[in-house]
Amino acid sequence: MGQFEIKDNFYLDGRPFQVISGSIHYFRVVPEYWRDRLEKLKAMGCNTVETYIAWNMHEPKKGVFDFSGRLDLVKFVKTAQELGLYVILRPSPYICAEWEFGGLPAWLLAEDNMRLRACYEPFIRHVRDYYDKLFPLITPLQITEGGPVIMMQVENEYGYYGDDTHYVEMIRELMLERGVTVPLITSDGPFAESLSCGCIEGALPTGNFGSRTKERFSVLAPYAKGGPLMCAEFWVGWFDHWGNGGHMHGNPDSPQDLDDMLSMGHVNIYMFEGGTNFGFMNGSNYYDELTPDVTSYDYDALLTEAGDFTEKYKKFQDVIRKYADIPEVTLTTDIRKKAYGKLTCVSQVGLLESLEDISEPVVDNFPICMEKCGQSYGYILYHSELRHEQNIERIRLWGANDRANIFADRKRLVNLYDTELAYEYDVLEGRVKKAEDSNAPSGKAEAAVKRKPVTFAPNAPIDILMENMGRVNFGPMMEHQRKGIQDAVQINGHMHYQWTMYPLPLDNIDQLDFSKGYTEGLPAFYRFELEAEETGDTFLELEGWGKGCVFLNGFNLGRYWEIGPQKRLYIPAPLLKQGRNEIVVFETEGKSTGVIELKAEPDIG
């Protein structure tokens, strides 16, 4: 049994202890590589590892819990302990982390009037239920119980979100009631406005920032009230979003900032290794527009997404050497990279032809959002028939998120994304038409009226494929994240009724029947086979493809999009098997080349 205390400094078993920590998110790394990443953390000189705990991964459906495999948090913590590392856990309901919905489970949004991260009893009730399952697993891991956990965090950057301090206090009490005995911390932006809203009694305030350490610590110091100064997230890089023009990089002066931190206090490096947003779990930000994050969470961290050393790693190690002994660590995991070359498609099947195989339809007079259909992630297709419309001149989706592929009579009509969904699309003019456009007819509009609209046969199908691009993980837009269509579809000025919804979480692609039909240019699944004599880390390139996601032996590797900056998807060797492997590409834009390539190096922009 041990003891960790917060006084004027951190004390471990009565002796001053300097926290030199790095962030690794267990859920972003395959478990076969946990030990490797932790060994490399220790070899740099760190004595502690920090991780968030992602509620939405552990309770994917209300009352259904998973702490196995990639989600075996206990095993991750015990692996750190075996290597002599201490652990900081951040079990907040909300984690941000550029993770889908900030770690909150999407099923919360199936409830009308749901309010998040405040004293709203329906939300608090779900947190209690989750904590009742989580804390019996993690409280035995505390240092007071012989484990390596020395601190836990209450909520996360709450001062950026709201000022309901009673809510943060309530989360603290829920943790204490469930057996937390190690010291508690909060973490907020290094500004008076953030710290004043996020700080509570009984938890040491810490700061999150990536530069100007001395200035940031001077702001934090009055709130620490004589306690130790700590940067709980020292941002050494940044994350990429689709279409941002290139891979983001961190502060080039970060080694000096690290030196300043260690001369004045304590640090958790965010991220030591970023890892991967496998599946549909990337988050998004929303300021003036939606900016969904890419599949890679490389973060320009000290280790790459694939766990390789960087120049930054060596520079940080040199700084840490001034404050701590650097241990000799033998790396025990054999990791190799391999280029498997080009693969050619062996079979294909259309999405529309596959709906009955991979989806349980929901029928209603009105379109229903994804969450109310019992679905959290992926795509959802809305199907109806043009019973009264002989053509489509104008179409608008009300209450729609995030990206729509609209097809009429099995022909692509238009793609609409984010802000475009807030307006009507004029089919004749081929443009999104805002309200102000209709006030003063232009010559272009007058000319368009004379164009003959495309007509359809009676009862021609209309299909709208909606994609959840990743729920917003920061700020007030989090409460506006229902996906799909939740209000109405308006065609030629009137609302269209009688819809069949096909939820497409794509967690059952083994049920695809590739002997069925296929229409070129429409969304479809493309199957490839890889014969692997030996397994190695590899990187999947989809040059010439448009947009979609990829599955390896049924595991969702994540999204791709031709706009970049990420150009290749990381495939860790443990996801491959010796012998035959199946790769399935779901392409929504109809831009298949029929060829993919597995290379030995990444290309993230």
C-alpha positions as CSV (number, residue, x, y, z in Angstrom):
1,M,0.0,0.0,0.0
2,G,1.2,3.5,-0.7
3,Q,0.2,7.1,-0.2
4,F,0.1,10.1,-2.6
5,E,-0.6,13.5,-1.2
6,I,-1.0,17.1,-2.4
7,K,0.4,19.8,-0.1
8,D,2.9,22.5,-1.1
9,N,4.1,19.8,-3.5
10,F,3.3,16.3,-4.6
11,Y,4.4,13.7,-2.0
12,L,4.8,10.0,-2.6
13,D,5.0,8.0,0.6
14,G,6.0,11.2,2.4
15,R,8.7,12.2,-0.1
16,P,8.6,15.0,-2.7
17,F,7.6,13.6,-6.1
18,Q,7.9,15.3,-9.4
19,V,5.2,14.1,-11.9
20,I,6.7,13.7,-15.3
21,S,3.8,12.1,-17.3
22,G,2.8,11.5,-20.8
23,S,-0.7,10.8,-22.4
24,I,-1.5,7.5,-24.1
25,H,-5.2,6.7,-24.8
26,Y,-5.5,2.9,-24.4
27,F,-8.6,3.0,-26.7
28,R,-6.6,4.6,-29.6
29,V,-3.9,1.8,-29.5
30,V,-4.3,-1.9,-30.1
31,P,-3.7,-3.7,-26.8
32,E,-0.8,-5.8,-28.3
33,Y,1.2,-2.5,-28.5
34,W,0.4,-1.1,-25.1
35,R,3.5,-2.4,-23.5
36,D,5.7,-1.1,-26.4
37,R,4.3,2.4,-26.0
38,L,4.6,2.4,-22.2
39,E,8.2,1.1,-22.4
40,K,9.1,4.0,-24.8
41,L,7.4,6.4,-22.3
42,K,9.5,5.1,-19.5
43,A,12.7,5.2,-21.7
44,M,12.2,8.9,-22.3
45,G,12.3,9.5,-18.5
46,C,8.6,9.7,-17.6
47,N,7.5,8.2,-14.3
48,T,3.7,8.4,-15.0
49,V,1.2,7.7,-17.8
50,E,-2.1,9.5,-18.1
51,T,-5.2,8.4,-19.9
52,Y,-8.8,9.5,-20.4
53,I,-11.6,6.9,-20.0
54,A,-14.1,7.0,-22.9
55,W,-17.6,6.5,-21.6
56,N,-19.1,6.0,-25.1
57,M,-16.7,3.1,-25.7
58,H,-17.4,1.3,-22.4
59,E,-21.2,1.8,-22.6
60,P,-22.1,1.7,-26.3
61,K,-25.7,1.0,-25.5
62,K,-27.5,2.0,-22.4
63,G,-26.8,-0.7,-19.8
64,V,-24.5,-2.6,-22.0
65,F,-20.9,-2.4,-20.8
66,D,-17.6,-3.5,-22.4
67,F,-14.2,-3.6,-20.6
68,S,-12.5,-6.2,-22.8
69,G,-9.9,-6.3,-25.5
70,R,-9.0,-2.8,-26.7
71,L,-11.2,-1.5,-23.8
72,D,-9.5,-3.5,-21.0
73,L,-8.6,-0.5,-19.0
74,V,-7.6,-2.6,-16.0
75,K,-5.0,-4.5,-18.1
76,F,-3.6,-1.2,-19.4
77,V,-3.1,0.2,-15.9
78,K,-1.6,-3.0,-14.6
79,T,0.8,-3.1,-17.6
80,A,2.0,0.3,-16.6
81,Q,2.4,-0.8,-13.0
82,E,4.5,-3.8,-14.2
83,L,6.9,-1.3,-15.8
84,G,7.1,0.8,-12.7
85,L,5.0,3.6,-14.0
86,Y,2.3,5.5,-12.0
87,V,-1.0,6.4,-13.5
88,I,-3.3,9.4,-13.7
89,L,-6.9,8.5,-14.6
90,R,-9.4,11.0,-16.1
91,P,-12.8,9.2,-15.7
92,S,-14.9,12.3,-16.4
93,P,-18.2,11.8,-18.2
94,Y,-16.8,14.3,-20.7
95,I,-13.2,14.0,-22.0
96,C,-13.1,16.1,-25.2
97,A,-9.9,14.4,-26.6
98,E,-11.0,15.2,-30.2
99,W,-13.1,12.0,-29.6
100,E,-16.7,11.5,-30.8
101,F,-19.1,13.6,-28.7
102,G,-16.2,14.2,-26.3
103,G,-16.7,10.7,-25.0
104,L,-20.4,11.0,-24.1
105,P,-22.5,8.2,-25.4
106,A,-24.7,9.1,-28.4
107,W,-27.7,7.3,-27.0
108,L,-28.1,10.2,-24.6
109,L,-29.5,12.2,-27.5
110,A,-32.3,9.7,-28.0
111,E,-34.0,11.4,-25.1
112,D,-35.9,14.6,-25.8
113,N,-34.7,17.7,-24.0
114,M,-31.4,16.1,-22.9
115,R,-29.0,18.7,-21.4
116,L,-25.4,17.9,-21.0
117,R,-22.7,18.6,-18.4
118,A,-24.9,20.5,-15.9
119,C,-27.3,19.8,-13.0
120,Y,-29.9,18.1,-15.1
121,E,-31.1,15.0,-13.4
122,P,-31.7,12.7,-16.4
123,F,-28.0,13.3,-17.4
124,I,-26.7,12.8,-13.8
125,R,-28.7,9.6,-13.5
126,H,-26.9,8.1,-16.5
127,V,-23.6,9.2,-15.1
128,R,-24.4,7.5,-11.8
129,D,-25.3,4.3,-13.6
130,Y,-22.0,4.3,-15.5
131,Y,-19.9,5.2,-12.5
132,D,-21.6,2.2,-10.6
133,K,-19.9,-0.1,-13.2
134,L,-16.7,1.8,-13.8
135,F,-15.4,2.6,-10.3
136,P,-15.5,-0.9,-8.9
137,L,-12.9,-1.6,-11.6
138,I,-10.6,1.3,-11.0
139,T,-10.7,2.0,-7.3
140,P,-8.8,-1.2,-6.6
141,L,-6.1,0.2,-8.8
142,Q,-5.4,3.2,-6.5
143,I,-2.1,3.5,-4.8
144,T,-3.9,3.3,-1.5
145,E,-5.0,-0.2,-2.5
146,G,-1.5,-1.3,-3.9
147,G,-2.1,-0.1,-7.4
148,P,-0.3,2.6,-9.5
149,V,-3.1,5.2,-9.7
150,I,-2.0,8.4,-7.9
151,M,-4.5,10.9,-9.1
152,M,-7.9,11.2,-10.8
153,Q,-9.5,14.1,-12.5
154,V,-13.0,15.6,-11.9
155,E,-14.7,16.6,-15.1
156,N,-12.6,18.1,-17.9
157,E,-11.9,21.7,-18.9
158,Y,-15.3,22.6,-17.5
159,G,-14.4,26.3,-17.3
160,Y,-14.5,26.4,-21.1
161,Y,-18.0,25.0,-21.1
162,G,-20.1,26.4,-18.3
163,D,-20.3,27.9,-14.8
164,D,-22.5,25.3,-13.1
165,T,-19.9,24.8,-10.3
166,H,-22.5,22.7,-8.4
167,Y,-22.4,20.2,-11.2
168,V,-18.6,19.8,-11.0
169,E,-19.0,19.4,-7.2
170,M,-21.6,16.7,-7.8
171,I,-19.3,14.7,-10.0
172,R,-16.6,15.0,-7.3
173,E,-19.1,13.6,-4.8
174,L,-20.1,10.7,-7.1
175,M,-16.4,9.8,-7.3
176,L,-15.8,10.0,-3.6
177,E,-19.0,8.0,-2.8
178,R,-17.7,5.2,-5.0
179,G,-14.4,4.8,-3.2
180,V,-11.9,7.3,-4.6
181,T,-9.2,8.0,-2.1
182,V,-6.4,9.4,-4.2
183,P,-6.1,13.2,-4.7
184,L,-8.4,14.8,-7.2
185,I,-7.5,17.5,-9.8
186,T,-9.4,19.7,-12.2
187,S,-7.9,21.0,-15.5
188,D,-8.8,24.1,-17.3
189,G,-7.5,26.7,-19.7
190,P,-4.9,29.0,-18.1
191,F,-7.2,32.0,-17.9
192,A,-9.1,33.5,-15.0
193,E,-12.4,33.1,-16.7
194,S,-11.8,29.3,-17.2
195,L,-10.3,28.6,-13.8
196,S,-12.9,30.5,-11.9
197,C,-15.6,28.3,-13.5
198,G,-13.8,25.0,-13.3
199,C,-12.2,25.1,-9.9
200,I,-13.9,23.4,-6.9
201,E,-12.9,22.7,-3.3
202,G,-11.1,19.4,-2.7
203,A,-9.4,19.3,-6.1
204,L,-6.1,20.8,-7.2
205,P,-6.6,23.1,-10.2
206,T,-4.2,22.5,-13.1
207,G,-3.7,24.1,-16.5
208,N,-3.9,23.0,-20.1
209,F,-1.7,24.8,-22.6
210,G,1.1,24.4,-25.1
211,S,3.4,27.5,-24.7
212,R,4.3,30.5,-22.6
213,T,4.8,28.4,-19.5
214,K,5.9,31.1,-17.1
215,E,3.0,33.3,-17.9
216,R,0.5,30.5,-17.7
217,F,1.8,29.3,-14.4
218,S,1.6,32.8,-13.0
219,V,-2.1,32.9,-13.8
220,L,-2.6,29.4,-12.3
221,A,-0.7,30.0,-9.1
222,P,-3.4,32.0,-7.2
223,Y,-5.9,29.3,-7.8
224,A,-3.5,26.5,-6.7
225,K,-3.4,28.4,-3.3
226,G,0.1,27.3,-2.5
227,G,-0.2,23.9,-4.0
228,P,2.0,22.5,-6.8
229,L,1.8,23.9,-10.3
230,M,1.1,21.4,-13.0
231,C,0.3,21.5,-16.7
232,A,-2.1,18.6,-17.1
233,E,-2.1,18.9,-20.9
234,F,1.2,20.2,-22.3
235,W,0.1,20.4,-26.0
236,V,3.2,19.4,-28.0
237,G,1.3,19.1,-31.3
238,W,-2.2,19.5,-32.7
239,F,-4.9,17.5,-34.5
240,D,-5.8,17.5,-38.2
241,H,-9.3,18.0,-39.7
242,W,-10.4,17.0,-43.2
243,G,-9.4,19.7,-45.7
244,N,-7.1,21.7,-43.4
245,G,-4.4,21.8,-46.0
246,G,-1.7,19.8,-44.3
247,H,-0.5,18.0,-41.2
248,M,-0.5,20.3,-38.1
249,H,2.6,20.8,-36.1
250,G,3.2,21.9,-32.5
251,N,5.2,24.8,-30.9
252,P,8.8,24.6,-32.1
253,D,9.9,26.0,-28.7
254,S,8.2,23.2,-26.7
255,P,11.4,21.7,-25.3
256,Q,12.1,25.1,-23.7
257,D,8.6,25.2,-22.3
258,L,9.1,21.7,-20.9
259,D,12.2,22.9,-19.2
260,D,10.4,25.8,-17.7
261,M,7.6,23.5,-16.5
262,L,10.0,21.0,-14.8
263,S,11.9,23.9,-13.2
264,M,8.7,25.3,-11.7
265,G,6.4,22.2,-11.2
266,H,5.0,19.2,-13.0
267,V,3.8,18.1,-16.4
268,N,1.7,15.7,-18.4
269,I,2.7,15.7,-22.0
270,Y,-0.3,15.7,-24.4
271,M,0.2,13.6,-26.4
272,F,3.1,11.2,-25.9
273,E,1.5,9.1,-28.6
274,G,-1.7,10.1,-30.2
275,G,-2.8,6.8,-31.8
276,T,-5.8,6.3,-34.1
277,N,-9.5,7.2,-34.3
278,F,-10.5,3.8,-35.4
279,G,-14.0,3.3,-36.7
280,F,-16.3,6.3,-36.6
281,M,-14.9,7.7,-33.4
282,N,-13.2,10.9,-34.5
283,G,-14.6,14.1,-33.0
284,S,-15.4,17.4,-34.7
285,N,-15.2,21.1,-33.8
286,Y,-17.7,23.7,-34.8
287,Y,-17.1,27.4,-34.9
288,D,-18.2,28.9,-38.2
289,E,-18.3,25.5,-39.9
290,L,-18.0,21.8,-39.1
291,T,-14.4,20.6,-39.0
292,P,-14.4,16.8,-38.5
293,D,-11.1,15.3,-37.4
294,V,-9.2,12.8,-39.6
295,T,-8.8,9.1,-38.7
296,S,-5.2,9.6,-37.6
297,Y,-4.6,11.1,-34.2
298,D,-0.9,11.4,-34.8
299,Y,-1.0,14.8,-33.1
300,D,2.6,15.5,-34.1
301,A,3.3,13.7,-30.8
302,L,6.6,12.4,-29.5
303,L,5.8,9.0,-31.0
304,T,4.1,8.8,-34.3
305,E,0.7,7.2,-34.8
306,A,2.6,4.0,-35.5
307,G,4.8,4.3,-32.4
308,D,8.0,5.5,-34.1
309,F,10.4,7.7,-32.4
310,T,10.6,11.4,-33.5
311,E,13.2,14.1,-33.2
312,K,10.9,15.7,-30.6
313,Y,11.2,12.6,-28.5
314,K,15.0,12.9,-28.3
315,K,14.8,16.6,-27.5
316,F,12.3,16.0,-24.7
317,Q,14.4,13.2,-23.3
318,D,17.4,15.6,-23.1
319,V,15.3,18.1,-21.1
320,I,14.0,15.4,-18.8
321,R,17.5,14.2,-18.2
322,K,18.2,17.4,-16.3
323,Y,15.5,16.6,-13.7
324,A,15.4,12.8,-13.5
325,D,17.5,9.7,-14.2
326,I,16.8,8.1,-17.6
327,P,16.4,4.4,-17.1
328,E,17.7,1.7,-19.4
329,V,14.6,0.1,-21.0
330,T,14.7,-2.9,-23.3
331,L,11.9,-2.8,-25.9
332,T,10.2,-6.2,-25.9
333,T,7.7,-5.9,-28.8
334,D,9.0,-6.8,-32.3
335,I,7.3,-4.3,-34.6
336,R,8.0,-4.3,-38.3
337,K,6.6,-2.5,-41.3
338,K,5.7,-4.1,-44.5
339,A,4.6,-3.1,-48.0
340,Y,2.2,-5.7,-49.4
341,G,1.8,-3.9,-52.7
342,K,-1.3,-3.4,-54.9
343,L,-4.5,-5.4,-54.5
344,T,-7.3,-5.6,-57.1
345,C,-11.0,-5.7,-56.3
346,V,-12.3,-9.3,-56.4
347,S,-16.0,-8.5,-56.0
348,Q,-18.4,-5.6,-55.4
349,V,-22.0,-5.0,-54.4
350,G,-24.1,-1.8,-54.3
351,L,-25.4,-0.3,-51.1
352,L,-28.9,0.0,-52.3
353,E,-28.8,-3.7,-53.3
354,S,-27.5,-4.6,-49.8
355,L,-29.9,-2.7,-47.5
356,E,-32.0,-5.7,-46.5
357,D,-28.9,-7.7,-45.7
358,I,-27.2,-5.2,-43.4
359,S,-30.0,-3.1,-41.9
360,E,-33.2,-3.4,-40.0
361,P,-35.6,-0.8,-41.5
362,V,-37.6,1.6,-39.5
363,V,-40.8,2.8,-41.1
364,D,-42.5,6.1,-40.2
365,N,-44.5,8.9,-41.8
366,F,-41.7,11.3,-40.8
367,P,-37.9,11.1,-41.1
368,I,-36.4,10.0,-37.8
369,C,-32.9,11.0,-36.6
370,M,-30.2,8.4,-36.2
371,E,-30.4,8.3,-32.4
372,K,-34.1,7.7,-32.3
373,C,-33.6,4.7,-34.6
374,G,-31.3,3.2,-31.9
375,Q,-28.1,4.0,-33.9
376,S,-25.0,6.0,-32.8
377,Y,-22.4,6.0,-35.6
378,G,-22.0,5.6,-39.3
379,Y,-24.6,6.2,-41.9
380,I,-28.3,6.1,-42.3
381,L,-30.3,6.0,-45.5
382,Y,-33.8,7.5,-45.9
383,H,-35.9,5.9,-48.6
384,S,-39.2,7.0,-50.1
385,E,-41.1,7.2,-53.4
386,L,-41.9,10.2,-55.5
387,R,-45.7,9.6,-55.4
388,H,-46.8,13.1,-56.3
389,E,-43.7,14.7,-57.7
390,Q,-43.0,14.1,-61.4
391,N,-39.7,16.0,-61.0
392,I,-37.5,17.6,-58.4
393,E,-36.8,21.3,-58.9
394,R,-36.0,22.2,-55.3
395,I,-35.1,20.2,-52.2
396,R,-34.3,21.1,-48.7
397,L,-33.5,18.9,-45.6
398,W,-34.7,20.3,-42.3
399,G,-32.8,19.4,-39.1
400,A,-30.1,17.5,-41.0
401,N,-26.5,16.6,-40.0
402,D,-23.8,16.2,-41.3
403,R,-23.5,15.2,-45.0
404,A,-26.2,14.1,-47.5
405,N,-25.8,12.2,-50.7
406,I,-29.2,12.5,-52.5
407,F,-30.3,10.2,-55.2
408,A,-33.5,10.3,-57.3
409,D,-34.5,7.3,-59.4
410,R,-31.1,5.8,-58.6
411,K,-29.2,8.8,-60.1
412,R,-27.0,11.1,-58.0
413,L,-28.8,14.4,-57.6
414,V,-26.5,16.3,-55.2
415,N,-24.1,16.1,-52.2
416,L,-24.8,18.6,-49.4
417,Y,-22.5,19.2,-46.5
418,D,-22.8,21.1,-43.2
419,T,-23.9,24.7,-43.8
420,E,-25.3,23.8,-47.2
421,L,-27.9,21.7,-45.4
422,A,-29.4,24.9,-43.9
423,Y,-30.7,26.0,-47.3
424,E,-32.7,24.9,-50.3
425,Y,-30.9,23.3,-53.2
426,D,-32.1,24.6,-56.6
427,V,-31.8,21.6,-58.9
428,L,-32.4,23.6,-62.0
429,E,-29.7,26.1,-61.2
430,G,-27.4,23.5,-59.6
431,R,-26.7,25.5,-56.5
432,V,-27.6,26.0,-52.9
433,K,-30.1,28.8,-52.7
434,K,-30.2,30.9,-49.6
435,A,-33.2,32.9,-48.6
436,E,-31.8,36.2,-49.8
437,D,-31.2,34.7,-53.3
438,S,-35.0,34.5,-53.9
439,N,-35.7,38.2,-53.2
440,A,-34.3,39.6,-56.4
441,P,-34.3,37.3,-59.4
442,S,-31.1,37.4,-61.4
443,G,-30.6,36.8,-65.1
444,K,-29.2,33.5,-64.2
445,A,-32.3,32.5,-62.3
446,E,-34.5,33.7,-65.2
447,A,-32.6,31.6,-67.6
448,A,-32.8,28.6,-65.3
449,V,-36.6,28.8,-65.3
450,K,-36.6,28.1,-69.0
451,R,-34.7,24.9,-68.5
452,K,-36.7,21.8,-68.7
453,P,-36.6,19.8,-65.4
454,V,-35.7,16.1,-65.3
455,T,-38.9,14.1,-65.0
456,F,-39.3,10.7,-63.2
457,A,-41.6,7.8,-63.7
458,P,-44.4,7.4,-61.2
459,N,-43.3,6.2,-57.8
460,A,-39.6,6.6,-58.6
461,P,-37.4,6.1,-55.6
462,I,-35.7,8.9,-53.7
463,D,-32.8,7.9,-51.4
464,I,-30.9,10.2,-49.0
465,L,-27.7,8.7,-47.6
466,M,-26.7,10.7,-44.5
467,E,-23.3,10.4,-42.9
468,N,-22.4,11.2,-39.2
469,M,-19.0,12.8,-39.7
470,G,-18.2,12.7,-36.0
471,R,-20.1,14.5,-33.3
472,V,-18.8,17.8,-32.0
473,N,-16.6,17.3,-28.9
474,F,-16.3,20.9,-27.6
475,G,-18.6,23.8,-26.8
476,P,-22.3,24.5,-27.0
477,M,-22.8,22.8,-30.3
478,M,-22.5,19.5,-28.4
479,E,-26.2,19.9,-27.6
480,H,-27.1,20.0,-31.3
481,Q,-25.6,16.7,-32.5
482,R,-28.5,14.5,-33.5
483,K,-27.5,13.0,-36.8
484,G,-29.4,12.1,-40.0
485,I,-32.7,14.0,-40.6
486,Q,-34.9,14.8,-37.6
487,D,-37.4,17.3,-39.0
488,A,-38.5,17.1,-42.6
489,V,-37.6,16.7,-46.3
490,Q,-39.1,19.4,-48.4
491,I,-39.5,18.8,-52.2
492,N,-40.6,21.5,-54.5
493,G,-41.9,23.6,-51.6
494,H,-43.9,20.9,-49.8
495,M,-42.9,18.4,-47.1
496,H,-42.6,14.8,-48.3
497,Y,-43.9,12.0,-46.0
498,Q,-43.7,8.2,-45.7
499,W,-40.1,7.3,-45.1
500,T,-38.2,4.1,-44.5
501,M,-35.0,4.5,-42.5
502,Y,-32.1,2.1,-42.9
503,P,-29.6,2.4,-40.0
504,L,-26.1,1.7,-41.3
505,P,-23.7,1.4,-38.4
506,L,-21.8,-1.0,-40.7
507,D,-20.9,-3.3,-37.8
508,N,-22.1,-6.4,-39.7
509,I,-20.5,-6.3,-43.1
510,D,-19.9,-10.0,-42.9
511,Q,-23.6,-10.2,-43.9
512,L,-22.9,-8.6,-47.3
513,D,-23.8,-10.7,-50.3
514,F,-21.4,-9.9,-53.1
515,S,-23.3,-11.9,-55.6
516,K,-26.0,-9.2,-55.7
517,G,-26.2,-6.2,-58.1
518,Y,-24.0,-3.2,-58.5
519,T,-24.5,0.2,-60.2
520,E,-21.4,2.1,-61.2
521,G,-21.3,5.6,-59.7
522,L,-23.5,4.8,-56.7
523,P,-22.4,3.9,-53.1
524,A,-21.0,0.4,-53.0
525,F,-18.8,-2.1,-51.2
526,Y,-15.6,-3.3,-52.8
527,R,-13.9,-6.5,-51.6
528,F,-10.2,-7.2,-51.7
529,E,-8.1,-10.2,-50.5
530,L,-4.6,-10.1,-49.1
531,E,-2.5,-13.2,-48.6
532,A,0.0,-12.5,-45.9
533,E,2.8,-14.9,-45.2
534,E,3.9,-12.7,-42.3
535,T,2.2,-9.7,-40.6
536,G,3.6,-6.2,-40.3
537,D,2.4,-2.7,-39.8
538,T,1.2,-1.3,-43.1
539,F,-0.5,1.8,-44.5
540,L,-3.4,1.6,-46.9
541,E,-3.5,4.1,-49.8
542,L,-6.7,4.8,-51.8
543,E,-5.4,7.0,-54.6
544,G,-8.2,7.9,-56.9
545,W,-11.0,6.9,-54.5
546,G,-13.4,9.6,-53.2
547,K,-14.8,9.1,-49.7
548,G,-15.8,6.4,-47.3
549,C,-14.4,3.9,-44.8
550,V,-12.4,0.7,-44.8
551,F,-12.8,-2.6,-42.9
552,L,-10.1,-5.2,-42.3
553,N,-11.4,-8.6,-41.4
554,G,-14.5,-6.9,-40.2
555,F,-12.6,-4.3,-38.1
556,N,-13.4,-0.7,-39.0
557,L,-10.1,1.0,-39.7
558,G,-11.7,4.5,-40.1
559,R,-12.6,7.0,-42.7
560,Y,-10.7,8.2,-45.8
561,W,-11.5,11.3,-47.9
562,E,-9.7,12.5,-51.0
563,I,-9.5,16.1,-49.7
564,G,-6.8,15.0,-47.2
565,P,-4.5,15.8,-45.5
566,Q,-4.4,12.2,-44.4
567,K,-3.7,10.0,-47.4
568,R,-3.1,6.6,-45.9
569,L,-4.8,4.6,-43.2
570,Y,-2.6,2.9,-40.5
571,I,-3.0,-0.8,-40.1
572,P,-1.3,-2.3,-37.0
573,A,0.1,-5.8,-37.6
574,P,-2.1,-7.4,-34.9
575,L,-5.2,-6.6,-37.0
576,L,-3.8,-8.8,-39.8
577,K,-3.6,-12.6,-39.7
578,Q,-1.3,-15.0,-41.5
579,G,-3.0,-16.3,-44.6
580,R,-6.1,-14.7,-46.2
581,N,-7.3,-11.3,-45.1
582,E,-10.4,-9.5,-46.3
583,I,-10.5,-5.8,-46.9
584,V,-13.8,-4.1,-47.7
585,V,-13.9,-0.5,-48.9
586,F,-17.2,1.4,-48.6
587,E,-17.1,4.2,-51.2
588,T,-19.9,6.7,-51.1
589,E,-18.9,9.0,-54.0
590,G,-18.8,6.4,-56.8
591,K,-15.0,7.0,-57.4
592,S,-13.7,3.5,-57.2
593,T,-10.5,2.7,-59.1
594,G,-10.8,-1.0,-58.3
595,V,-7.2,-0.9,-56.9
596,I,-5.7,-0.2,-53.4
597,E,-2.2,-0.4,-52.2
598,L,-0.5,-1.3,-48.9
599,K,2.7,0.6,-48.3
600,A,5.4,0.6,-45.6
601,E,5.2,4.3,-44.7
602,P,2.5,6.8,-43.7
603,D,1.4,9.9,-45.6
604,I,-0.7,12.1,-43.5
605,G,-0.2,15.3,-45.5
